[in-house]
Amino acid sequence: MKSNVPLRSWALVPARGGSKAIKLKNMADLGGRPLIDYCVEAAKASGVFERVICSTEHAGIARHVIGLGIEHDQRPVELGGDEVSTKAVILEFLWRYQEQSLPDLLFIIEPTSPFLRPKDIVALKLRMEQTPNAVTGMTVTRPPHTHHAWNQREMRDGLVRFIFEERKLVFAKQNKPVLYIFGNVIACRVAGLLAGGDVFAEPTASVEIERPYDINIDDPDDLILANALLITEMVKLEHI
């Protein structure tokens, strides 16, 4: 059953200072601005959040996001390492904020998804409101044909084989089911997280977005590609 009850929402921007592939990645230059600016500006422009809060242990990032007009949450230093999960950061954050009237939804706004658009945030919030049984929600996108799960191989001793060979043989290229991969933003019901739920708990509501707005900055090549997409105007970001 659908519901049109407005849900109170916060945005959490996890932005630790450490990174290996790109030093201080969240502040890396993208189109003449720090990478983190893009997701922060999208969150602000969406108009759906009571609070936009950046969780970081890095003083430089903290100063920068305050200058962008959002809140800074001082993340414990022990939660700034490579092996720390986003879920651990979220739960620690929620437990500390329990006395402040927590929202219904917490959106995870990643700096590594710079092409997140305000309209996609709005659409996901609406989908969560219309799908009350959904524990979490996310944007999704269709992968390129060559990335389809049934085209993926594994390599052993220098030889490769299809992982899903039987399914590949049964279905022709034109009859493959449409598959989706993660897009660029997650929404979680706070009550579910505090009850021990996962960030990707099911049932999961979804909003489909088009490529290349799903791009994720993981290594230097991703940053080069993102800059090229901006220069050639293959992405349109009206909020930046």
C-alpha positions in Angstrom: 0.0 0.0 0.0 1.4 3.4 -1.0 1.7 6.2 1.5 2.2 9.9 0.8 3.3 10.7 4.4 6.3 13.0 4.2 9.4 11.5 5.8 11.9 13.5 7.8 15.3 13.1 6.1 18.9 13.8 6.9 21.9 13.5 4.6 25.2 12.0 5.9 28.3 12.6 3.8 31.1 10.2 4.9 34.4 11.8 4.0 37.4 10.3 5.7 40.8 11.9 5.1 42.8 8.8 4.3 42.8 7.2 0.8 45.4 5.1 -1.1 44.6 5.3 -4.8 44.2 9.1 -4.7 45.7 11.0 -1.8 43.0 13.0 0.1 40.6 11.8 -2.6 37.5 13.6 -1.3 39.3 16.9 -1.9 40.7 16.0 -5.3 40.3 18.5 -8.1 37.3 17.9 -10.4 36.5 20.6 -12.9 38.3 23.2 -10.7 36.5 22.3 -7.5 37.1 19.7 -4.7 35.3 16.4 -5.4 33.2 16.7 -2.3 31.6 19.9 -3.4 29.5 18.1 -6.0 27.6 15.8 -3.7 27.2 18.5 -1.0 25.7 20.9 -3.5 23.4 18.3 -4.9 22.1 17.5 -1.3 21.6 21.1 -0.6 19.8 21.8 -3.9 17.4 18.9 -3.5 15.6 20.7 -0.7 14.6 17.5 1.0 17.0 17.4 4.0 16.5 19.0 7.4 20.3 18.6 7.9 23.3 17.8 5.7 26.1 16.5 7.9 29.7 15.6 6.9 31.3 12.9 8.9 35.1 13.3 8.9 38.2 13.0 11.1 40.2 15.3 8.8 40.5 19.0 9.9 40.9 20.3 6.4 37.8 18.6 5.1 35.9 19.8 8.2 36.8 23.4 7.5 35.9 23.1 3.9 32.4 21.6 4.3 31.6 24.2 7.0 32.5 26.8 4.3 30.0 25.1 2.0 27.3 25.7 4.5 26.7 22.3 6.0 27.4 20.7 9.4 30.5 18.9 10.4 30.5 15.8 12.6 33.8 14.9 14.2 34.3 11.3 13.4 36.3 9.3 15.9 39.8 8.8 14.6 39.5 5.0 14.9 36.7 5.1 12.3 38.9 6.7 9.7 40.9 3.6 8.6 40.7 1.6 5.3 39.1 -1.4 6.9 36.2 0.5 8.6 32.9 -0.1 6.9 30.5 2.7 6.0 27.9 0.9 8.1 30.1 1.1 11.2 30.4 4.9 10.7 26.7 5.3 10.2 25.7 3.3 13.3 28.2 5.1 15.5 26.9 8.4 14.2 23.2 7.5 14.9 23.9 6.2 18.4 25.5 9.6 19.3 22.7 11.6 17.8 19.8 9.6 19.4 18.9 12.4 21.7 18.4 14.8 18.8 15.1 13.5 17.4 16.5 11.3 14.6 14.9 11.5 11.2 12.9 8.7 9.4 15.4 8.4 6.6 19.1 8.8 6.4 20.6 9.3 2.9 24.2 8.3 2.4 25.7 10.9 0.1 29.1 9.7 -1.1 31.7 12.3 -2.3 32.9 9.6 -4.8 29.6 10.0 -6.7 30.1 13.5 -8.0 27.4 13.4 -10.6 24.5 12.8 -8.2 21.7 15.1 -9.2 19.2 16.9 -6.9 16.3 15.4 -8.9 17.5 11.9 -8.3 17.6 12.5 -4.5 14.0 13.9 -4.7 12.9 10.9 -6.7 14.4 8.4 -4.3 12.8 10.1 -1.3 9.4 10.0 -3.0 9.9 6.3 -3.8 10.6 5.6 -0.2 7.5 7.5 0.8 5.4 5.5 -1.7 6.9 2.2 -0.7 6.5 1.9 3.1 7.6 -1.7 3.2 11.0 -0.8 1.7 13.7 -0.9 4.3 16.2 0.7 2.1 16.3 2.4 -1.3 18.9 3.2 -3.9 19.4 4.6 -7.4 20.4 1.9 -9.9 21.6 1.9 -13.5 21.9 -0.6 -16.3 25.5 -1.8 -16.9 27.0 -1.9 -20.4 26.3 -5.1 -22.4 29.9 -6.3 -22.0 29.6 -5.9 -18.2 26.4 -8.0 -18.0 26.8 -10.7 -15.3 26.5 -13.5 -17.9 29.4 -12.1 -19.8 31.7 -12.1 -16.8 34.6 -14.5 -16.6 36.9 -15.9 -14.0 40.6 -16.7 -14.5 42.4 -19.6 -13.1 46.0 -20.6 -14.1 45.9 -18.3 -17.0 42.7 -19.7 -18.4 39.3 -17.9 -18.4 35.8 -19.4 -18.3 32.3 -17.9 -18.1 31.0 -17.8 -14.6 27.4 -18.3 -15.6 28.0 -20.4 -18.7 24.8 -22.5 -18.5 22.6 -19.4 -18.3 24.6 -17.8 -21.2 23.9 -20.8 -23.4 20.2 -20.8 -22.6 19.5 -17.2 -23.4 20.4 -15.4 -26.6 21.9 -11.9 -26.3 18.5 -10.3 -27.0 16.7 -12.3 -24.4 19.0 -11.7 -21.4 17.2 -10.3 -18.4 17.8 -6.6 -17.7 20.2 -6.4 -14.8 21.0 -3.3 -12.7 24.0 -2.1 -10.7 24.2 0.4 -7.9 23.8 4.0 -9.0 24.9 6.8 -6.7 22.9 7.2 -3.5 21.4 5.1 -0.8 18.4 5.8 1.6 17.9 3.9 4.8 15.1 3.8 7.3 16.8 4.9 10.6 14.7 2.5 12.7 15.9 -0.4 10.6 19.5 0.5 11.0 19.2 0.9 14.7 17.5 -2.5 14.9 20.6 -4.1 13.4 19.6 -3.9 9.7 22.1 -3.5 6.9 22.6 -0.5 4.6 21.4 -2.7 1.7 18.7 -4.5 3.6 15.7 -5.8 1.6 13.1 -5.0 0.5 14.9 -2.3 -1.4 13.1 0.5 -3.4 14.8 1.8 -6.5 15.0 4.7 -8.9 16.7 4.1 -12.2 19.2 6.7 -13.4 21.0 6.9 -16.7 24.7 6.7 -17.3 27.2 8.3 -16.8 25.6 9.9 -13.7 26.5 6.7 -11.9 30.2 7.2 -12.2 32.2 6.4 -9.0 35.6 7.9 -8.4 37.8 5.1 -7.1 41.2 5.6 -8.8 43.1 8.3 -10.9 41.6 6.9 -14.1 38.1 7.5 -12.8 39.0 11.1 -12.0 40.4 11.6 -15.5 37.2 10.3 -17.0 35.0 12.4 -14.8 36.9 15.6 -15.8 36.6 14.6 -19.4 32.8 14.2 -19.1 32.6 17.6 -17.5 34.7 19.3 -20.2 32.8 17.7 -23.1 29.5 18.5 -21.3 28.4 14.9 -21.5 27.0 15.5 -18.0 24.7 18.4 -17.1 25.0 19.6 -13.5 22.8 22.6 -13.1 23.4 22.8 -9.3 27.1 23.4 -9.7 
